[in-house]
Amino acid sequence: MTTSSTITMYGADWCRDCIRTKKQLDELGVEYRYVDLVADPAAADVARDISGRTNIPVVVYPDSTHHVEPSNADVESKLRELALL
């Protein structure tokens, strides 16, 4: 079990799902690292390597699982599972 509680979200400011997920994490008060794929285009390769897809956002959880284009319910459920809420 990892001791890190860091969530990493790969996204872009033009992506509606990214904006929604970022807003949800902010409103829930969950700490996360945001990787802006516009500012850091090379990170898009990292996100693709994680997810196997080019869709965003990619949300990587402390247990090394991830979601691609998750719904708010998916994110909330995972955060509860990890006791981050």
Secondary structure as UniProt FT lines:
FT   STRAND          7..11
FT   TURN            13..14
FT   HELIX           16..28
FT   STRAND          32..36
FT   TURN            37..39
FT   TURN            41..42
FT   HELIX           43..51
FT   STRAND          58..60
FT   TURN            62..63
FT   STRAND          66..68
FT   HELIX           72..81
FT   TURN            82..83
//
